[in-house]
Amino acid sequence: MTTIKEITNTARTLKPIERDQLIDSLIDAREAEQNAEIGHRIAEIDSGEVKGIPAEQVFAELRERLDAARK
């Protein structure tokens, strides 16, 4: 299996335009993965499989944790 270090070393041998194309390709792939995950999570909420937590509740719990950590 190829390691990240090996891939990085190979990428450094590319021409600048080729590195730019590689970077763009990786960013596009990551964005596609993120969009798929977002779609999956939205579908879970829409189906009722997962229930969201109101922002007010999340912020209140975080404030409690921060206050406790400061003590």
N, C-alpha and C positions, 0 to 999 in steps of 0.2 A: 504494500500500500504506500502511496506517495504521501509524504508528510507536508505540512504547511511550509516548513522551512525549504523543502525541495521545490515546492511550487513557487514560493517567493523568489528563490534564487533563479529559477527558470524565467519568471516574469521580468526580472531585472535585466535579462539578456535581450528582451524584446525592444523593438524600436519604440520611441515615445508614442506614436500614433497607435501602435498595437497595444501598448499598455493602457492607453485611454480606452480603446475598444474593449479590452478585457475588463477594466473597471466598470464601464457602462453595462456590459453583459452581466457582471456580478450584481450590480445595483438593481438592474431590471429583474433578475431572478429573485433577489431578496424581496423586492416590492411585490412580485407576484405571489410569493409565499405569504407575505403579510396580508395581502388582500384576500387570499384564500382563507386564512385564519380569521380575519375579520368577518368574512361571509359566513363561516362556520359558526362563529359566536353569535352573530345576529340571528341565524336560523335557530339556534338553541333557545334564544330569548323569545323569538316569535312563536316557536312551537310550545313554549311553556316548560320545556325541559329544564331550563335554568331561569332562576328569578334574580333580577337585578337588586342591588342594594342602593337605596337612596343616598345621594351625595352627602346630604346633611348628616346621615348616620355614620357614613365612612369618616367624615371630617371630625365628628364628635369622638369617635373611637380613637382616631389618631391623636386628637388633643389630649385625651385621657392617657394614652400611652406616653406621649411626650412629657406630660405633667408628672407621671409616675417615674419616668426615667430621670427627671431633674431632681427628684427627692433623694 
